[in-house]
Amino acid sequence: MRESDVLHENGHFWVGKTKSDFTVFVVGATHSVSDSTYADLSVAIARCNYLAKRHTTYREAIDLHAKLSRP
């Protein structure tokens, strides 16, 4: 993924354009993990903004990142 594929950012969360969908990512210490994927950009942006509002601190974002990284 290139920087030009990043369509929206809010705090520790961002939306990226994947092949035919839009994926919401959570920023971590070394990499980002995907939270969810949507066919509609506006839904992905709404999810990104919701996560940014709900998880306002870096610690909360890292905790979510760790939870999503587990198999």
Buried (B, 14 or more C-beta within 10 A) or exposed (E): EEEEEEBBBBBBBBBBBEEEBBBBBBBBEEEBBEBBBBEEBEBBBBBBBEBBEEBEEEEBBBEBBEEBEEE
